[in-house]
Amino acid sequence: MPPPGSAQRPLSLRRTQQTEFETIGRDYWATGEREEAEEKATAFVNAFRRLGIDFDGIGIKEPCGGCRRREHKVAIGSISVAEAGDFAGKLNQALDLLGGYRAQQPCPD
């Protein structure tokens, strides 16, 4: 750092070599682990949407470099108490229908 009151020389950048860079696509950002997380999170969201349940704050969390979590996580965000009650009702209704269907099917022996 120059002493106070002295003039600072301008930074000069010299190009020593021309580098050709290829254009990138979306796959540049995605890793195999990220793609797998996206596929599984998509299946998770779609399964719940089939039941009429949607998580507004859902997202994929990247692995944490500063902690012990080494894998991607699906974060569903926060839901209100009313949403929890609504979601529980929809899940229980679907499970009741499934239970009734299973009860009607003959046991495979």
C-alpha positions in Angstrom: 0.0 0.0 0.0 1.5 3.4 -0.9 2.1 5.9 1.8 -0.7 8.5 2.5 -0.6 11.4 0.0 1.4 9.6 -2.7 -0.1 8.8 -6.1 -1.1 5.3 -6.8 0.0 3.8 -10.1 -2.8 2.6 -12.3 -3.2 -1.1 -12.6 -2.3 -2.3 -16.1 -3.5 -5.6 -17.4 -1.6 -7.2 -20.2 -3.0 -10.1 -22.2 -0.3 -12.6 -22.6 -2.3 -15.3 -24.3 -5.7 -15.4 -26.0 -7.9 -18.2 -24.6 -10.9 -19.5 -26.5 -13.8 -20.5 -24.3 -16.7 -22.6 -25.4 -20.2 -21.5 -24.6 -21.9 -23.4 -21.8 -25.3 -24.9 -21.4 -27.5 -25.5 -18.3 -25.6 -28.8 -17.7 -22.5 -26.7 -16.8 -24.1 -25.9 -13.4 -25.6 -29.3 -12.6 -23.7 -32.1 -11.1 -24.9 -35.7 -11.2 -25.9 -35.4 -7.5 -27.8 -32.1 -8.1 -29.6 -33.7 -11.1 -30.6 -36.7 -8.9 -31.8 -34.4 -6.2 -33.9 -32.5 -8.8 -35.4 -35.7 -10.1 -36.4 -37.0 -6.7 -37.7 -33.6 -5.5 -39.8 -33.4 -8.6 -41.3 -36.8 -8.0 -41.9 -35.8 -4.4 -43.8 -32.6 -5.4 -45.8 -34.4 -8.1 -46.8 -37.2 -5.7 -48.2 -34.6 -3.2 -49.8 -32.6 -5.9 -51.7 -35.7 -7.0 -53.3 -35.6 -3.5 -54.1 -31.8 -3.8 -51.1 -30.8 -1.6 -48.7 -28.1 -2.6 -45.7 -26.8 -0.7 -45.2 -23.1 -1.6 -41.7 -22.8 0.0 -40.2 -26.0 -1.3 -36.7 -26.0 -2.6 -33.4 -27.9 -2.8 -30.6 -27.1 -0.4 -27.1 -27.5 -1.6 -24.6 -29.6 0.5 -23.1 -27.6 3.3 -19.4 -27.1 3.0 -19.0 -25.8 6.6 -21.0 -28.4 8.4 -21.5 -32.2 8.4 -24.3 -32.3 5.8 -22.7 -33.6 2.6 -25.9 -34.3 0.5 -28.6 -32.2 -1.1 -31.8 -31.8 1.0 -35.4 -31.1 0.0 -36.7 -28.3 2.2 -40.4 -28.1 2.3 -40.4 -24.7 4.1 -43.0 -23.8 6.7 -46.7 -24.5 6.6 -49.4 -22.9 8.7 -51.4 -24.8 11.3 -54.4 -24.6 8.9 -52.4 -26.0 6.0 -51.1 -28.9 8.3 -54.7 -29.7 9.1 -55.8 -29.6 5.4 -52.8 -31.7 4.3 -53.4 -34.3 7.0 -57.1 -34.5 6.0 -56.1 -35.1 2.3 -53.4 -37.7 3.2 -55.8 -39.5 5.5 -58.6 -39.5 2.9 -56.2 -41.0 0.3 -54.9 -43.6 2.8 -58.5 -44.5 3.7 -59.3 -45.1 0.0 -56.2 -47.2 -0.4 -57.1 -49.2 2.7 -60.6 -49.8 1.4 -59.3 -50.9 -1.9 -56.8 -53.3 -0.3 -59.6 -54.8 1.9 -61.7 -55.6 -1.3 -58.8 -57.4 -3.0 -58.5 -61.1 -2.5 -55.3 -62.2 -0.7 -52.8 -63.7 -3.2 -52.1 -67.2 -1.9 
